[in-house]
Amino acid sequence: MSIYGDFLSNFSSENKRWKADLKNKTLICEDKKYIESSMYDIRHDLIVIDGINSDTSRKKCNEICFEIIENLYHKYKYSIPSERSEKYRQREYFRALKPDEMTDEQLVTGEDRNYARAALEAFILCASLAGYLTWDEEQMGSHWFYQGKDKDLIILKKWIKC
C-alpha cells in the first residue's frame, strides 16, 4: 500500500489529529509520521495513481494530477462542515463553502470536511514528492500560484517545488 493510501485508510476524521504541511513537506496523523521534512519510508510508494507509470510524460502526469486535484477540491468545497472545521476555517489553505452557502442536499450528501481536506492536501503533497506533480511554466504559467478551473482552487508554486 502507498503512504497516501495508508494515511487515508487509517484516517478517522472525528478523533484523530492530523497535519499536512505542504510548504514543509510533512504528513502526520496522531503520532504516526508518514512524511517528515521530505523523508519517508522508501519501502512504500508515496502514491499510486491510475494512468501514471514510468513511461508517462511529465505533462501527462500533471494533467492527470490536476484532474484528480480538481475532483478532490470539488468534494472538499461541498463537504459537510463540522463544528471543528468551522472553528479552524481561517487557518485552512483551501476555501470550502459555509453551511449557509450550501443546499440541504449538499449538507446531507457531502463527504466529511475534515476527511475531504486531508485527502486533498495529502494528495498534493504525495504527488509532488513522488515527482508526478511538477511545476511546469507552460502548463501553469509563470506566476507564484496555479489557479484551477474552479477559481477558488489556488495551488502555490512553493507547495509543488521541492
BAVEX-122173 format. One record per residue: residue number from 1; x, y, z of N, C-alpha, C in turn. Coordinates in nm, 2 decimals, padded with zeros to 4 digits. Example, Ala and Ser with C-alpha at 12.3 -4.5 7.8 and 13.67 -1.06 7.14 Angstrom:
1  01.32  -00.57  00.78  01.23  -00.45  00.78  01.32  -00.33  00.78
2  01.28  -00.22  00.71  01.37  -00.11  00.71  01.29  00.00  00.79
//
This chain:
1  00.08  -00.12  00.00  00.00  00.00  00.00  00.09  00.12  00.00
2  00.04  00.23  -00.06  00.12  00.35  -00.07  00.10  00.43  00.06
3  00.19  00.53  00.08  00.18  00.61  00.20  00.04  00.69  00.20
4  00.01  00.74  00.08  -00.12  00.81  00.07  -00.24  00.72  00.10
5  -00.24  00.60  00.05  -00.35  00.50  00.08  -00.35  00.47  00.22
6  -00.23  00.44  00.28  -00.23  00.41  00.43  -00.28  00.52  00.51
7  -00.24  00.64  00.48  -00.28  00.76  00.56  -00.44  00.77  00.55
8  -00.50  00.76  00.43  -00.64  00.77  00.42  -00.71  00.65  00.49
9  -00.66  00.53  00.48  -00.73  00.42  00.54  -00.72  00.42  00.69
10  -00.62  00.48  00.74  -00.61  00.49  00.89  -00.67  00.62  00.95
11  -00.72  00.70  00.86  -00.77  00.83  00.90  -00.91  00.82  00.96
12  -00.93  00.89  01.07  -01.06  00.90  01.13  -01.09  01.04  01.16
13  -01.18  01.10  01.09  -01.19  01.25  01.10  -01.24  01.30  01.23
14  -01.31  01.21  01.31  -01.36  01.25  01.43  -01.27  01.26  01.55
15  -01.18  01.16  01.55  -01.10  01.15  01.68  -00.94  01.15  01.65
16  -00.90  01.18  01.53  -00.75  01.18  01.51  -00.71  01.32  01.47
17  -00.60  01.36  01.53  -00.54  01.49  01.49  -00.44  01.46  01.37
18  -00.44  01.54  01.27  -00.35  01.52  01.16  -00.30  01.66  01.11
19  -00.20  01.65  01.03  -00.14  01.77  00.97  -00.08  01.74  00.84
20  -00.11  01.81  00.74  -00.04  01.80  00.61  00.01  01.94  00.59
21  00.14  01.95  00.59  00.21  02.08  00.57  00.27  02.08  00.44
22  00.21  02.15  00.34  00.25  02.15  00.20  00.39  02.22  00.18
23  00.41  02.32  00.26  00.53  02.40  00.25  00.65  02.32  00.31
24  00.64  02.27  00.42  00.75  02.20  00.49  00.75  02.05  00.46
25  00.66  02.00  00.38  00.66  01.86  00.33  00.65  01.76  00.45
26  00.54  01.78  00.53  00.52  01.68  00.64  00.37  01.63  00.63
27  00.36  01.50  00.67  00.22  01.44  00.68  00.22  01.36  00.80
28  00.14  01.40  00.90  00.13  01.33  01.03  -00.01  01.31  01.07
29  -00.04  01.19  01.12  -00.17  01.16  01.18  -00.15  01.10  01.31
30  -00.20  01.17  01.42  -00.18  01.13  01.55  -00.03  01.12  01.58
31  00.02  01.01  01.62  00.17  01.00  01.65  00.25  00.94  01.53
32  00.18  00.90  01.42  00.25  00.84  01.31  00.29  00.95  01.21
33  00.42  00.95  01.18  00.48  01.04  01.09  00.49  00.97  00.96
34  00.40  01.00  00.86  00.41  00.94  00.73  00.52  01.00  00.65
35  00.53  01.13  00.65  00.63  01.21  00.58  00.68  01.32  00.67
36  00.81  01.33  00.68  00.86  01.44  00.77  00.98  01.50  00.70
37  00.97  01.63  00.67  01.08  01.70  00.61  01.14  01.63  00.49
38  01.06  01.59  00.39  01.09  01.52  00.27  01.15  01.38  00.29
39  01.14  01.33  00.41  01.19  01.20  00.44  01.07  01.11  00.45
40  01.07  00.99  00.39  00.96  00.90  00.40  01.02  00.76  00.39
41  00.93  00.66  00.43  00.97  00.52  00.43  00.98  00.47  00.29
42  01.11  00.45  00.24  01.12  00.41  00.10  01.08  00.27  00.07
43  01.04  00.20  00.17  00.98  00.06  00.15  00.84  00.07  00.09
44  00.78  00.19  00.10  00.65  00.21  00.05  00.65  00.31  -00.06
45  00.56  00.30  -00.16  00.54  00.40  -00.26  00.47  00.52  -00.19
46  00.50  00.64  -00.24  00.43  00.75  -00.18  00.28  00.75  -00.22
47  00.26  00.73  -00.35  00.12  00.73  -00.40  00.12  00.65  -00.53
48  00.01  00.59  -00.55  -00.02  00.51  -00.68  -00.13  00.58  -00.75
49  -00.11  00.63  -00.87  -00.21  00.70  -00.95  -00.24  00.62  -01.08
50  -00.37  00.59  -01.09  -00.41  00.52  -01.22  -00.37  00.61  -01.34
51  -00.32  00.54  -01.44  -00.28  00.62  -01.56  -00.14  00.67  -01.56
52  -00.07  00.66  -01.45  00.07  00.71  -01.45  00.16  00.59  -01.43
53  00.26  00.57  -01.51  00.36  00.47  -01.50  00.50  00.53  -01.54
54  00.60  00.46  -01.55  00.74  00.51  -01.57  00.75  00.57  -01.71
55  00.66  00.54  -01.80  00.67  00.59  -01.94  00.58  00.72  -01.96
56  00.51  00.76  -01.86  00.42  00.87  -01.87  00.50  01.00  -01.87
57  00.47  01.09  -01.97  00.54  01.22  -01.98  00.50  01.31  -01.86
58  00.59  01.40  -01.83  00.57  01.50  -01.72  00.44  01.57  -01.74
59  00.42  01.62  -01.86  00.30  01.69  -01.90  00.17  01.61  -01.87
60  00.17  01.49  -01.91  00.06  01.40  -01.89  00.04  01.37  -01.74
61  00.15  01.35  -01.67  00.14  01.33  -01.52  00.07  01.45  -01.46
62  00.11  01.57  -01.50  00.05  01.69  -01.44  -00.10  01.70  -01.48
63  -00.14  01.67  -01.60  -00.28  01.67  -01.64  -00.36  01.57  -01.56
64  -00.31  01.45  -01.54  -00.38  01.35  -01.46  -00.39  01.40  -01.31
65  -00.28  01.45  -01.26  -00.28  01.50  -01.12  -00.38  01.62  -01.10
66  -00.38  01.71  -01.19  -00.47  01.83  -01.18  -00.62  01.79  -01.20
67  -00.64  01.69  -01.27  -00.78  01.64  -01.28  -00.83  01.58  -01.15
68  -00.74  01.50  -01.09  -00.77  01.44  -00.96  -00.78  01.56  -00.85
69  -00.69  01.65  -00.85  -00.70  01.76  -00.76  -00.83  01.84  -00.77
70  -00.87  01.87  -00.90  -00.99  01.94  -00.92  -01.11  01.86  -00.86
71  -01.11  01.73  -00.88  -01.22  01.64  -00.82  -01.21  01.64  -00.67
72  -01.09  01.63  -00.61  -01.08  01.63  -00.46  -01.12  01.77  -00.41
73  -01.08  01.88  -00.48  -01.12  02.01  -00.43  -01.27  02.03  -00.44
74  -01.34  01.98  -00.54  -01.48  01.99  -00.55  -01.55  01.92  -00.43
75  -01.50  01.80  -00.40  -01.55  01.72  -00.28  -01.53  01.80  -00.16
76  -01.41  01.87  -00.14  -01.39  01.94  -00.02  -01.47  02.07  -00.02
77  -01.49  02.14  -00.13  -01.56  02.26  -00.13  -01.71  02.24  -00.09
78  -01.76  02.13  -00.13  -01.90  02.10  -00.10  -01.92  01.99  00.01
79  -01.82  01.98  00.09  -01.82  01.88  00.20  -01.90  01.93  00.32
80  -01.93  01.84  00.41  -02.02  01.86  00.52  -01.93  01.92  00.64
81  -01.96  02.05  00.67  -01.88  02.11  00.78  -01.91  02.05  00.92
82  -01.81  02.06  01.01  -01.84  02.02  01.14  -01.80  02.14  01.23
83  -01.83  02.13  01.36  -01.80  02.24  01.45  -01.65  02.27  01.45
84  -01.57  02.16  01.44  -01.43  02.17  01.44  -01.38  02.24  01.31
85  -01.43  02.19  01.20  -01.38  02.25  01.07  -01.42  02.40  01.06
86  -01.53  02.44  01.11  -01.57  02.58  01.11  -01.48  02.66  01.21
87  -01.44  02.60  01.32  -01.35  02.67  01.41  -01.22  02.71  01.35
88  -01.16  02.62  01.27  -01.03  02.64  01.21  -01.03  02.69  01.07
89  -01.14  02.74  01.03  -01.17  02.78  00.89  -01.06  02.88  00.84
90  -01.02  02.98  00.92  -00.93  03.08  00.87  -00.79  03.02  00.85
91  -00.75  02.91  00.91  -00.62  02.86  00.90  -00.60  02.76  00.78
92  -00.71  02.74  00.71  -00.70  02.64  00.60  -00.65  02.70  00.47
93  -00.58  02.62  00.39  -00.53  02.66  00.26  -00.64  02.68  00.16
94  -00.74  02.60  00.16  -00.84  02.60  00.06  -00.98  02.65  00.11
95  -01.06  02.70  00.02  -01.19  02.76  00.06  -01.30  02.65  00.04
96  -01.37  02.63  00.15  -01.49  02.54  00.14  -01.61  02.63  00.17
97  -01.73  02.59  00.12  -01.85  02.67  00.14  -01.89  02.67  00.29
98  -01.95  02.78  00.33  -02.01  02.79  00.47  -02.14  02.71  00.46
99  -02.19  02.66  00.58  -02.31  02.59  00.58  -02.43  02.67  00.51
100  -02.43  02.80  00.54  -02.54  02.88  00.48  -02.53  02.90  00.33
101  -02.42  02.87  00.27  -02.40  02.88  00.13  -02.43  02.75  00.05
102  -02.47  02.64  00.13  -02.49  02.51  00.07  -02.64  02.48  00.07
103  -02.68  02.39  -00.02  -02.81  02.34  -00.03  -02.83  02.23  00.08
104  -02.96  02.20  00.11  -02.98  02.10  00.21  -02.93  01.96  00.15
105  -02.94  01.94  00.02  -02.89  01.82  -00.03  -02.74  01.81  -00.02
106  -02.66  01.92  -00.04  -02.52  01.92  -00.02  -02.48  01.89  00.13
107  -02.56  01.95  00.22  -02.53  01.92  00.36  -02.56  01.78  00.40
108  -02.64  01.71  00.33  -02.67  01.57  00.36  -02.58  01.47  00.29
109  -02.54  01.50  00.16  -02.47  01.40  00.08  -02.32  01.42  00.07
110  -02.27  01.53  00.11  -02.13  01.56  00.10  -02.04  01.47  00.19
111  -01.91  01.47  00.16  -01.82  01.40  00.25  -01.79  01.48  00.37
112  -01.74  01.41  00.47  -01.69  01.48  00.59  -01.58  01.58  00.55
113  -01.59  01.71  00.60  -01.50  01.81  00.56  -01.35  01.78  00.60
114  -01.33  01.73  00.72  -01.20  01.71  00.76  -01.13  01.60  00.68
115  -01.21  01.49  00.64  -01.15  01.39  00.56  -01.13  01.44  00.42
116  -01.22  01.52  00.36  -01.20  01.57  00.23  -01.08  01.66  00.22
117  -01.06  01.74  00.32  -00.94  01.83  00.32  -00.81  01.75  00.34
118  -00.81  01.65  00.42  -00.70  01.56  00.44  -00.66  01.49  00.31
119  -00.76  01.44  00.24  -00.74  01.37  00.11  -00.68  01.46  00.01
120  -00.73  01.59  00.00  -00.68  01.69  -00.10  -00.53  01.73  -00.07
121  -00.51  01.76  00.06  -00.37  01.81  00.09  -00.27  01.70  00.09
122  -00.31  01.58  00.13  -00.21  01.47  00.13  -00.19  01.43  -00.02
123  -00.28  01.44  -00.10  -00.26  01.40  -00.25  -00.16  01.50  -00.31
124  -00.18  01.63  -00.29  -00.09  01.73  -00.34  00.05  01.70  -00.29
125  00.07  01.68  -00.16  00.20  01.65  -00.10  00.26  01.53  -00.16
126  00.19  01.42  -00.16  00.25  01.29  -00.21  00.28  01.29  -00.36
127  00.19  01.35  -00.44  00.21  01.35  -00.58  00.33  01.44  -00.62
128  00.35  01.55  -00.54  00.46  01.64  -00.57  00.59  01.57  -00.53
129  00.59  01.51  -00.41  00.72  01.44  -00.37  00.75  01.32  -00.45
130  00.65  01.26  -00.51  00.68  01.14  -00.59  00.72  01.18  -00.73
131  00.71  01.31  -00.76  00.76  01.36  -00.89  00.65  01.36  -01.00
132  00.53  01.32  -00.96  00.42  01.32  -01.06  00.36  01.45  -01.09
133  00.36  01.54  -00.98  00.31  01.67  -00.99  00.43  01.77  -00.99
134  00.46  01.83  -01.10  00.57  01.92  -01.11  00.53  02.05  -01.16
135  00.61  02.15  -01.13  00.57  02.29  -01.17  00.62  02.30  -01.31
136  00.53  02.33  -01.40  00.56  02.34  -01.55  00.51  02.48  -01.59
137  00.60  02.57  -01.62  00.56  02.71  -01.65  00.46  02.71  -01.77
138  00.48  02.62  -01.87  00.39  02.62  -01.98  00.25  02.59  -01.94
139  00.23  02.49  -01.86  00.10  02.44  -01.82  00.04  02.53  -01.71
140  00.12  02.58  -01.62  00.07  02.65  -01.50  00.09  02.80  -01.50
141  00.17  02.85  -01.60  00.20  02.99  -01.60  00.33  03.02  -01.52
142  00.37  03.14  -01.53  00.50  03.18  -01.46  00.47  03.26  -01.33
143  00.35  03.24  -01.28  00.31  03.31  -01.16  00.36  03.23  -01.04
144  00.33  03.28  -00.92  00.37  03.21  -00.79  00.26  03.11  -00.75
145  00.15  03.10  -00.83  00.04  03.01  -00.80  -00.02  02.96  -00.92
146  -00.09  02.85  -00.91  -00.17  02.80  -01.02  -00.32  02.81  -00.98
147  -00.40  02.86  -01.07  -00.55  02.87  -01.04  -00.62  02.76  -01.12
148  -00.70  02.68  -01.05  -00.77  02.57  -01.11  -00.89  02.62  -01.19
149  -00.96  02.53  -01.25  -01.08  02.56  -01.33  -01.18  02.63  -01.24
150  -01.19  02.58  -01.11  -01.27  02.65  -01.01  -01.18  02.76  -00.96
151  -01.21  02.88  -00.98  -01.12  02.99  -00.95  -01.09  03.00  -00.80
152  -01.16  02.93  -00.71  -01.13  02.93  -00.57  -01.01  02.83  -00.54
153  -00.98  02.74  -00.64  -00.87  02.65  -00.62  -00.74  02.72  -00.66
154  -00.66  02.74  -00.55  -00.53  02.80  -00.57  -00.42  02.71  -00.52
155  -00.32  02.68  -00.60  -00.21  02.59  -00.55  -00.08  02.68  -00.56
156  -00.01  02.69  -00.46  00.11  02.77  -00.46  00.23  02.70  -00.52
157  00.31  02.77  -00.59  00.43  02.71  -00.65  00.52  02.64  -00.55
158  00.53  02.71  -00.43  00.62  02.65  -00.33  00.58  02.52  -00.27
159  00.45  02.49  -00.29  00.40  02.36  -00.24  00.44  02.24  -00.33
160  00.46  02.28  -00.46  00.50  02.17  -00.56  00.65  02.16  -00.58
161  00.72  02.27  -00.58  00.86  02.27  -00.60  00.93  02.21  -00.47
162  01.01  02.11  -00.49  01.08  02.05  -00.38  01.21  02.12  -00.35
//
